[in-house]
Amino acid sequence: MTLLAAPPHPATPAACPEGNHFVLSLPAGGNGLRVAIKDTIDIAGLPTRAGSRAFEAVAPAPRNADVVEALLRGGAVIVGKANMHELAFGVTGVNGWTGTPVNPRYPGFVPGGSSSGSATAVAAGLADLALGTDTGGSIRIPAACCGIIGFKPSFGRLSRRGLTPAESSLDCVGPLARDIATLQRAMAMLDATFQLPTLGTPRIGILRGLAEPALDAAVRAALEGAGCTLVAVELPGMEAAFRAGMAIMNAEMLGAFGGLLETGALGADIAGRLKAARMITLEQLADAEAVRGAFTAAVDAALVGLDALAMPTIPGAPVRLAEAADSAAALAMTRLVRPFNLSGHPALSLPLSNFRQMPAGLQLVALRGDDARLCAVAGWVAGQSPHVLRHSA
């Protein structure tokens, strides 16, 4: 087993200036998959700072997170702790303390968050695989922004032991990779029950009218190019699920990190969001839980007889880096991903190459627990469609 020791001096964000992909680089011995680990995930002997100055002096983690341990058992080699949006509480990836990772393929656009460094390290070829976390799109959004693949498993599929925050009813840990075979290999390492099924031609329910018409058309063309059988479906309650997911996430983040407001060490965007979360009422949270139940049932019903649902990952082009301070525009990027954190269904983003030469993702969603089938469907689409972005070796 690969063991990681604490560095001889406390690591600082400035110590790893490689495009700000990492907050801490590590020597990569061995010949396994090179893996970057988001800085909300514990690595024994290293601090878990969650991209925040408020945790600058935190003690090193005493043990590996379960998902890290699983990758090490599988022969993976950890190359660094990945940068991120502070406290995993933002979708642009902009971080005033650790720096903002450069989007390697689309430098004029935000890298996406909160798993920004995980996505950019993979896109730049500095890692074969990365672990991120996804509470409201934080794996799938940076994957779409950076032109790679990102997978949010079913809620509870992978252990969250050793993650920050420790408790969440929305957050999932999952992999990002440049190719689907590497992502499938990672899932087999992370989950001993993961086994790809044999597929016939996938039957995909396609949702329309949720995004820019040109992006809807790009999604349809990608699926048609893969030879999928397409069925028009409707999924009621997406907007209500988006709002409910926001309410629950904000309340849970306040519970986890509200005490840090007193330190004065938080970035202005994070402090503002935590202060605003104080206004959420118990009645609003009860209503949000009712929406969770109704929307979960609606997704299950929409998937009857289908292998997956399909829609864009982001409803239009991502926010440009120069406009990252536009909080409304940034939040809008999560409209189509956040609902599936609320419902707990597995969701995967494939990178598209046919949307105006801009970053775009095709999101696929499957039944809860059907993670392996979803990854197999993604493999079919990625392997067959000429409109799925491929990286050179």
C-alpha angles and dihedrals in degrees: 000000000000111000125199123210127201115264116257091249130032108276118238129195090246090061092076111048096162094131088307090278092130134039088196128018121206132197109263109218122166130044103262129109111305107235133192117204123210113241092246090067121082122243113185113255095013129094120251103216102164090221092291134126086213088073096043093118098038116139119252115270111264094217143008122273111253092252091052090050090051093052092048091051087053091056099259120153118219112223101179153330107269125233119242148173107287114278088351085276103128142052105218099066091227111145122178094196106042095027128246118281115239115245099235100204099031106028094171091063131068114265089233127239167317092344091043100140091044091056097041094047090054094043091050092051094244090121133023091213139010137194118227136166128236123203097150105359100313095142100034097045097054089043090056093043093051100039099248138108123272128183130198107192124212111291108273095013093114124038117259093196107133096026131123118260095035096209129046137144091204110034124101132178116225147155134268123198143160094239134033095235091061091047091050090048090052092052090052088054093047097045122034090200093057110114125159114235126221109259135209118200103316118247107216127190107216121207117208135192096036097103144022109313092238090054092047087053091050091053092049092047091051092053094044089050088057091053094242121161104244125208123185110235138173125219112197120205102036094132093045089049090050092054093044091050090052093051094049094044094049092049093048093047090051089053092049101041109013091106090064091069088080092060094065087217099110124103115256094249093052094044090050093051093048092049091050090051089065088074094064111110132212088244091056091050091050090051090048091053090051089053089050091058095045095045094046089055091047092054091048090051093048091053096055108126093004135102094214147342119242134206137133117291093222118025093232140346113328121256114281116242092244089058098043093117090066097103095186092054091046093050091050089064088072098055095103100035105042095066091066092055086057093050096038096230119148113256132184133190121214119193116246125211099192105072109100092293088291130120113275138157138210110219120208121192128191140180118293109273092017093104096131093052090050091052089048091051089049088051091053093050094043092048098045108032121085089205098065110098114246126198122222115245 
